[in-house]
Amino acid sequence: MRYLLKPDEPVLEWLLNFDDQPSVLPTFPADADHALVVAQLLSGNVFAEVIPAADDVASIVGGGVPLGRLYFQIPKKAVYSVCPNADI
């Protein structure tokens, strides 16, 4: 299952409110209170998706090191507020 975030404000702005220093590589949070979220620009729109576990990285972002993506560490409470069905 895939979990897209849909905040009421622009996605990138929402993500930056929680993590203003995203990474270009998927680095999972050290604490259990945060989730890893990947954001990418597709057809002029920014989409953000939760990466629940390391095993899910390849199925969500593809093989290798895909360019043009940013990885955010977002508090799980915030993720649940815009994606209540997320299983993280």
N, C-alpha and C positions, 0 to 999 in steps of 0.2 A: 504494500500500500504506500502511496505517495502523499505527502502532506504539504500543500501549498499554503503560504501565509497570505492572508487578505485583510490587511489593516484598513481603517477608514481614511488614512492619509497615504501619500505616496510611499511605496514600499521602501525605497532606499532611505528616505528621510526617517521613516520609522525605525529601520535597522540601525542607522547611525545614532539615534537617540540612546540606544542601549550599548553599542560597541562602536566607538569612533575611530578604532584602529583595526579594521578587518585585515585578514591575512589573505595572501594569494595561494596558500596551500591549506588543505583541510587539516586543521589541528583541533582535536577534540578537547573540550574543556576539562580542566583538572578536577573540578567539583561537580557533584551530581545535581546542583541547582541550575545549571546552564545546559543549553542544547547547542549543537552546531547547525548553522543555517547557511546555505549557499545561495548567492544571488547572482543573476546573470541577465544581460540585456538580450531580448529576443524580439525582433520585429518592432523595435522602438519602445518596448515596454520592459520594465524590470520585473522579474519574477523571483520569488524567494521560496525555498523549499527546505524543510527540515531533513537532516541526515541523521536518522535514529541511531545507527551503529556503524562501526568501521566496515563491516561486511556489506553495507549498503552504498558505500561511496562509488564504486564502479558502476552499479546499476543506475545511479542517479546522475553522475557527471561524466561517465564514460571512462575508458582506459587512458593511461598516460597522465599527463598534466595538462588538462584543458585550460586554455587561455581565456581571459575575459570573464572570469568568475572571481567573486570575493566571498570569503568565508567569515561568518560572524559568530560570536559566542553570545547567545541571547538567553536571559533568564527564562526558565521553563514557564513560570507564571505568565510572562508576557506572551510567549508562544501560544499557550493555551487560550489566551484572551482573543487571539485572532485566528486560531486553528484548534477549536475545542476537541476535535477527534484525533489529534496527534497522539501517537503512541510512543512517547519518549520517556 
